């Protein structure tokens, strides 16, 4: 509302004070103040338009402007800057809807709880084989295990070469005499006819025997031939039949016959020295005739 003037006073321009302020203010604030003055509405305003040139800078204050009489349409775009607004004078309610103010970033909040583990993903394809690592250190020796079952006997190996003979050992003590079965017979002065005769003989049971026999035939007459053999059941064995020519008595008139033989007999056998002679006027005599048979277990 315009203020009434005191009586008997000369009317004053209601904007004189504003004009003085405008001269000392910025152009933007002058414009704001001018618009505010238009909102006062006074008959005296018709006398002339008030511009920023009519207002002294710094002469108008916020008290000279009616609240809510200046809108954004009354301010030229780009004329108000941050330096024209006092810090702390604009609240959130002074901003248009939808306008947000970004303040400084606050401190980080506390870490939230760990979420539930998600399901395991599908197995990926097998990667390429890596480079072989170096050989590791040898581990400690393990505890000895139980002995296994004995395996089957292997085949005999080839016989090795004969080793050198060892040194002869000391002679052992003489053993006790063993039991020996011996059959023996001898004869002297037995006449030797042309048809032959047994000059010594033994009969042995079945078994294995080592036989030794012999005879000394002497000629006491004219020259003659003497023949002797070792026989088993009338069959010559061993060295076979031996013959010797005997000269007249007194000169080369004797001959010795010797026999050795070993044999196994399946049944009882007669072993003998059998001699015979040939010549004119035979006169042959067998002396020192003998036969011995020793029974043994094995003949080597």
Residue pairs with C-beta under 8 A, 6 or more apart in sequence:
2 14
2 40
2 41
2 42
2 43
2 44
3 14
5 11
5 12
11 44
13 19
13 44
13 47
14 40
14 42
14 44
14 45
15 37
15 45
15 50
15 54
15 55
17 59
17 60
17 64
18 33
18 37
18 50
18 54
18 55
18 59
18 60
18 64
19 50
19 54
19 55
19 56
19 59
20 55
20 56
20 59
21 33
21 55
21 56
21 57
21 58
21 59
21 60
21 61
21 64
22 29
22 30
22 33
22 34
22 52
22 53
22 54
22 55
22 56
22 57
22 59
22 60
23 53
23 54
23 55
23 56
23 57
23 58
23 59
24 56
24 57
24 58
24 59
25 33
25 55
25 56
25 57
25 58
25 59
25 60
26 57
26 84
27 52
27 79
28 75
28 76
28 79
28 80
28 84
29 60
29 84
30 52
30 55
30 57
30 60
31 52
31 74
31 75
31 76
31 79
32 65
32 70
32 74
32 75
33 55
33 60
33 64
33 65
34 50
34 51
34 52
34 55
35 69
35 70
35 74
36 64
36 65
36 66
36 69
36 70
37 45
37 50
38 45
39 66
39 69
40 66
92 101
95 101
180 294
180 295
181 207
181 294
181 295
182 292
182 293
182 294
182 295
183 202
183 203
183 204
183 271
183 292
183 293
183 295
184 202
184 290
184 291
184 292
184 293
185 200
185 201
185 202
185 290
185 291
185 292
186 200
186 288
186 289
186 290
186 291
187 199
187 200
187 286
187 289
187 290
188 286
188 287
188 288
188 289
189 285
189 286
189 287
190 197
190 199
190 285
190 286
190 289
191 197
191 284
191 285
191 286
192 199
192 217
192 226
192 275
192 276
192 277
192 282
192 284
192 285
192 286
193 276
193 277
193 282
194 276
194 277
194 278
194 282
195 276
196 227
196 274
196 275
196 276
197 274
197 275
197 276
198 272
198 273
198 274
199 215
199 228
199 272
199 273
199 274
199 275
199 286
199 289
200 213
200 215
200 272
200 273
200 289
200 290
200 291
201 270
201 271
201 272
201 273
201 291
202 270
202 271
202 272
202 291
202 292
202 293
203 268
203 269
203 270
203 271
204 265
204 268
204 269
204 271
204 293
204 295
205 268
206 265
206 266
206 267
206 268
206 269
207 264
207 265
207 295
208 262
208 263
208 264
208 265
208 295
208 296
208 297
208 298
208 299
209 262
209 263
209 264
209 265
209 271
209 293
209 294
209 295
209 296
210 261
210 262
210 293
210 294
210 296
210 299
211 230
211 238
211 259
211 260
211 261
211 262
211 263
211 271
211 291
211 292
211 293
211 294
212 259
212 260
212 291
212 292
213 230
213 258
213 259
213 260
213 271
213 273
213 290
213 291
213 292
214 256
214 257
214 258
214 259
214 273
214 288
214 289
214 290
215 228
215 256
215 257
215 273
215 275
215 286
215 287
215 288
215 289
215 290
216 254
216 255
216 256
216 257
216 286
216 287
216 288
216 289
217 226
217 228
217 244
217 246
217 254
217 255
217 257
217 275
217 277
217 284
217 285
217 286
217 287
218 246
218 253
218 254
218 284
218 285
218 286
218 287
219 226
219 246
219 247
219 248
219 249
219 253
219 254
219 283
219 284
220 249
220 253
220 283
220 284
220 285
221 248
221 249
221 279
221 281
221 282
221 283
221 284
222 248
222 279
222 280
222 281
222 283
223 245
223 246
223 247
223 248
223 279
224 245
224 246
224 277
224 278
224 279
224 280
224 282
224 283
224 284
225 243
225 244
225 245
225 246
225 277
225 278
225 279
226 243
226 244
226 246
226 255
226 275
226 276
226 277
226 284
227 241
227 242
227 243
227 244
227 275
227 276
227 277
227 278
228 241
228 242
228 257
228 273
228 274
228 275
228 276
228 286
229 236
229 240
229 241
229 242
229 259
229 273
229 274
230 236
230 237
230 238
230 239
230 259
230 261
230 271
230 272
230 273
230 274
230 291
231 237
231 270
231 271
231 272
231 273
231 274
232 263
232 265
232 269
232 270
232 271
233 269
233 270
234 270
234 274
237 261
237 263
238 259
238 260
238 261
239 259
239 260
239 261
242 257
242 259
244 255
244 257
246 252
246 253
246 254
246 255
246 284
247 253
249 283
257 273
257 275
259 273
262 296
262 299
264 299
271 291
271 293
272 291
273 286
273 289
273 290
273 291
275 284
275 286
275 289
277 284
